[in-house]
Amino acid sequence: MALWDSARQNEESPYSHPWLAEIIFALDARLRRRQAVVEYSSHPSCIFRLELDRSHAQFTLRDGTRLQPGQPIARLHFWNEHIPPMPRNGATVRWARRLQKSISISLRELARYLASRRDLSDVCVICGDVPSGTRSQSGQVAHIMGYYGFEARDDNKRLPWRERIHRFGENILISLTVFAQNPAALRLDTLMRIRVPIYLSRQTLERRFGCEDTAAEAVEAS
């Protein structure tokens, strides 16, 4: 299950097909239990959930943090029900600012959660896979997440068939989620979305969002 986007039609009637939304969210809950994806914050504006995982990659982030295979990592998943509802006519500046604020709050809550868990002291990298319609759009994703300190990486490796089938299944679930919430937002390329791997070092997370004053400034700036 990757980080994915879903746009609600409006706040008064969030689901265009409520019966389908009910089925999809029930399936989503089952997948979360299977992968041990947890809600690390009760804040209503937190748009991420958390999965504790092991790294399969080896590289060094810009701040010098080294990631090794087998190392514990914190993997983020979108909390679809908490994502700010997209207006009926598409994204607006107001909606974008609200989403930015939600991301800042979510990262502040994550820094607080990790600091409260001594058993997670060996987690030094936070990561996620953001769906992108095309490779050209992946640059936009990298730019947006770079604002929060994330680094986008592309290993250019050809995925094995099992992983490609898994991702296609995820894209089907994403498409159904969008259709249930806002059919007008469903695009033909949804089933072919690629993933943009993003990484954030824990020291960058703590530096930018661990201090209450800094976190408040980040929220206000968004």
PyMOL commands that set and color helices and strands:
alter all, ss='L'
color gray80, all
select helices_A, chain A and resi 18-35+80-82+93-116+118-120+135-146+161-181+183-185+188-192+202-210+212-221
alter helices_A, ss='H'
color red, helices_A
select strands_A, chain A and resi 48-54+59-60+66-67+72-78+125-132+151-152+194-201
alter strands_A, ss='S'
color yellow, strands_A
deselect
rebuild
show_as cartoon
